[in-house]
Amino acid sequence: MKIGIYFCNCGSNIADKINAETVAEAAKSFPDIPYVRIVDFICSEDGKLQFEESLKAEQPDRVVVAACSPRDHEATFQCCLSNAGMNPYLMQMVNIREQIAWVTEDPALATEKAISAIRGAVGRVRQQEPLEKKQLEVCPDALVIGAGPAGMKAALSLAEAGRKVTLVERTPFIGGLPVRFEELFPALECAPCMLEPLMGELLHGDHAGTIELLTMAELEQVTGFYGNFNVKIRQKPRHVSLHDCIGCGECAAVCPARTTNTFNCHASDRAAVDFAFTGALPNAPFLMEDICIRSKGEECRACKDVCPMGEHVIDLDEVDTVVERTVGAIILATGAGLYDASLIAGLGMGTLPDVYDALQFERMLSSTGPTGGEIVTAAGTPPASVAIIHCVGSLDDGHKPYCSGICCQYAFKFNHLISAKLPDAAITHYHRELVMPGKEAHTLFQHAVHNKNSTLKRYDGIADLGVRAGDNGGLRVSAKDVELSAEMVILCPAVTPAEGGDRLAALLDVSRDSFGFFRELHGRMDAAQSSIKGVYLAGACQEPMDIRTAMLEGMASVGYALAGLQPGRTLEIEPITAEVDETHCAGCRLCISVCPYRAILFDTEQNRSSVNAVLCHGCGTCVTACPAGAITGHHFSNAQIMAEMEGVLK
C-alpha cells in the first residue's frame, strides 16, 4: 500500500518546534515506508495546488496530512483529494500545530511527539475504507407549531417562498398572547392593529392557499427524519365551520349554557358556543363540549336552529380527527406563559381581591376585555393608588433564577396607561433590578420617573414583600418594614415556557434546558436550531423575548428551512455514521436509549435495530454501548482506532 505523508511547516508555527527532516527520516521505519513531502503552507492557494499535483503524480493509496486542526482545514484537504481523483475519506489529519508545537517547549521532544502521532496516523489510515456520500430527495414543505407572532411570520414567509405550510395552533384563535393586549411597549402600538395585517394575510391573502391552518389542534406523533418527517395532528372539533360561518354571533346570544371565559382570565362569562374574545381571528365561535347542556344528556339545538347561514354551519356531532402530513422541517413557535404568582406566599394572588397578574391587567386594559378597557377595582370603582411589583418569581433561586428581560418595560407601560386613564392615581413600583435594553425602552421609564404621581422603591428579595387586606378596605403593601396602602396591586411574574412543552419535547426528542425552555443547538451561533436536525426554534419557546426578537427568530428558522430544503434538491448525507450488523444484533435496544439524536430505529418483527444515516451524527455513543459489538462507526472503527493507538505507543 502506497502512503503519502504531507508535512506542513506552517511558517514558524510548526517549523520552530518540529524538524521536518527528522520526521521524514523517521518515516522510513513506518509500515509500507511512506514517502514524505514538505510544504511551507499547504492550506494556501499555492500549497493546495502543490498538494493536488503531487497526489496526481504519486497516486498514493492513502494520505496523511500533518498540519493544523482538522476543524480548520480537514474539509479543505478532502476537497483537494477529490480534485485529484481520490476518495476524500482515505486521508487522516494529524494536528501537530495546536496539539504539539504550540504546547511543547522542547523542540526535540516536540519532534519526537510528532513522529509518534504521524506513525499512529499511518497505521490508522491503512485501515480506512472509501466512503461515499448519499443523496436523498426531500420534501420542501414545513410544519409550524404555534400561531403567535413568530409562528405566523414563519408560516407566511415560507408560503411566500412557495412552500406548503401546515400551521398548528392549540387555541381557537391566532396571534398568541400579544393579540390579547391593547398596547405594546415601547411605542404603545395597538397590538391587534399591528398584528392584523399579518393575520389577515395569513387567512385571506395571496398566499393563504398554501397555508393549512389547524386551530384547536396538537401534534400527536412524529416519525421520520429531516427532509421526510411524517406527522400526525389531532384536531379537536370546533363544531362551527370556519368556511361557512360569518361571525354574526347569533348562536352565542341564544345559548343557554354559561361559564367563565378562560381567555379573559375568568373575569367575564361566555356562552358554551361563543368567540374566545371580541376580535379574535378566525372570526368564528367555538363550542365547549363540556359546558354544552348536551353533555349532560339534555337535547338542545338552539345554536343550530338560529344560525342564519343554515343548519350545516354548526355540527353538534363533530368528533376529533387525525390529520397526517409529510413535511421536511418542523418549526417550534409555541411561545411562553407567566409564572403562577399564587405559588409565592404573601402576595395575595388568588386570595385577595384586586391583586392581578400582568395578563389579567392586560385584559382589563383591553377594550375587548371584561371591563371594556376601564381600570376598576372589584367594587367597580377606579383605584386611587396602584402598586406594581416587579420580578415576581424572577431572580429568585426558590422560583426562577433568571431575568425575564421584558417585565420592566411592560411595568412602565402600565404606569403610562394608568396615568393616562387615571391622572390622579398614585403609582408605586417595587423593583429589584431595572432592565431596559435597546434604544427605545428608556422612554416609558423616563415618563414614570418624571411623573409626580409615580414612585420607585427597591427591595432585596420577594420574601421582603407582603400584601394583606387593609383594616378599612383596600390593600396594604409592606417592604422593608414600611407599609403603604394600595387599592390595586399588579404583579409582574417571570416569563416561563408555554404549557405542553414537555410533551412536545418528548415527541420530537428535542432537549430542554433546566428552566423548561427548548434548548438551542448553540445559544450564540445556532440559536434557531435545536439538537434534532430539521427541527427549528422560533420565538419565546427558547427564552423570554419581546415581539420584535420573536419575529426575527421566526425569520431565522425560515432561513434554515429554505436553505436546506429546496424543491428538487437532494440532501447530501455525511457517510461518517454508525451501522448495525443485523446478524449480530440481539435486539436489546440499549443503543436506542443512549442515542442523543434519535437516529436509531427498531424493527419489532425482525427484533433488531437500524441506524438512520440522515439523523446520525457519528458520535459513536451507540458503538460503545452495544454489548454484542454489533454496531460499527464508519471512519472510526475499532480496527482504525486500535491501529492508531499501537502506532503512537511504539
C-alpha positions, 0 to 999 in steps of 0.5 A: 500500500502506497502512503503519502505523508504531507508535512506542513511547516506552517511558517514558524508555527510548526517549523520552530518546534518540529524538524521536518527532516527528522520526521521524514527520516523517521518515516522510513521505519513506518509500515509500507515506508511512506514517502514524505513531502514538505510544504511551507503552507499547504492550506494556501492557494499555492500549497493546495495546488502543490498538494493536488499535483503531487497526489496526481503524480504519486497516486498514493493509496492513502494520505496523511496530512500533518498540519493544523486542526482538522476543524480548520482545514480537514474539509479543505484537504478532502476537497483537494483529494477529490480534485485529484481523483481520490476518495476524500475519506482515505486521508487522516489529519494529524494536528501537530500545530495546536496539539504539539508545537504550540504546547511543547517547549522542547523542540526535540521532544516536540519532534519526537511527539510528532513522529509518534502521532504521524506513525499512529496516523499511518497505521490508522489510515491503512485501515480506512475504507472509501466512503461515499456520500448519499443523496436523498430527495426531500420534501420542501414543505414545513410544519409550524407549531404555534400561531403567535407572532413568530409562528405566523411570520414563519408560516407566511414567509415560507408560503411566500417562498412557495412552500406548503405550510401546515400551521398548528395552533392549540387555541381557537384563535391566532396571534398568541398572547400579544393579540390579547393586549391593547398596547405594546411597549415601547411605542404603545402600538395597538397590538391587534392593529399591528398584528392584523395585517399579518393575520389577515394575510395569513387567512385571506391573502395571496398566499393563504392557499398554501397555508393549512391552518389547524386551530384547536389542534396538537401534534400527536406523533412524529416519525421520520427524519429531516427532509421526510418527517411524517406527522400526525395532528389531532384536531379537536372539533370546533363544531362551527365551520370556519368556511361557512360561518360569518361571525354574526354571533347569533348562536352565542346570544341564544345559548343557554349554557354559561361559564367563565371565559378562560381567555379573559382570565375568568373575569367575564362569562361566555356562552358554551358556543361563543368567540374566545374574545371580541376580535379574535381571528378566525372570526368564528365561535367555538363550542365547549363540549363540556359546558354544552347542556348536551353533555349532560344528556339534555337535547338542545339545538338552539345554536343550530336552529338560529344560525342564519347561514343554515343548519350545516354551519354548526355540527353538534356531532363533530368528533376529533380527527387525525390529520397526517402530513409529510413535511421536511422541517418542523418549526417550534413557535409555541411561545411562553406563559407567566409564572403562577404568582399564587405559588409565592406566599404573601402576595395575595394572588388568588386570595385577595381581591384586586391583586392581578397578574400582568395578563389579567391587567392586560385584559382589563386594559383591553377594550375587548376585555371584561371591563371594556378597557376601564381600570376598576377595582372589584367594587367597580370603582377606579383605584386611587393608588396602584402598586406594581411589583416587579420580578415576581418569581424572577431572580429568585433561586426558590422560583426562577433564577433568571431575568425575564428581560421584558417585565420592566418595560411592560411595568412602565407601560402600565404606569403610562396607561394608568396615568393616562386613564387615571391622572390622579392615581398614585403609582408605586413600583417595587423593583429589584433590578431595572432592565431596559435594553435597546434604544427605545425602552428608556422612554416609558421609564423616563415618563414614570420617573418624571411623573409626580404621581409615580414612585420607585422603591427597591427591595432585596428579595420577594420574601421582603414583600407582603400584601394583606387586606387593609383594616378599612378596605383596600390593600396594604403593601409592606417592604422593608418594614414600611407599609403603604396602602394600595387599592390595586396591586399588579404583579409582574411574574417571570416569563416561563415556557408555554404549557405542553412543552414537555410533551412536545419535547418528548415527541420530537426528542428535542432537549430542554434546558433546566428552566423548561425552555427548548434548548438551542443547538448553540445559544450564540451561533445556532440559536434557531436550531435545536439538537434534532436536525430539521427541527427549528426554534422560533420565538419565546419557546427558547427564552423570554423575548419581546415581539420584535426578537420573536419575529426575527427568530421566526425569520431565522428558522425560515432561513434554515428551512429554505436553505436546506430544503429546496424543491428538487434538491437532494440532501447530501448525507455525511457517510461518517455514521454508525451501522448495525450488523443485523446478524449480530444484533440481539435486539436489546435496544440499549443503543436506542436509549443512549442515542442523543439524536434519535437516529436509531430505529427498531424493527419489532418483527425482525427484533433488531435495530437500524441506524438512520444515516440522515439523523446520525451524527457519528458520535459513536455513543451507540458503538460503545454501548452495544454489548454484542459489538454489533454496531460499527462507526464508519471512519472510526472503527475499532480496527482504525482506532486500535491501529492508531493507538499501537502506532503512537505507543511504539 
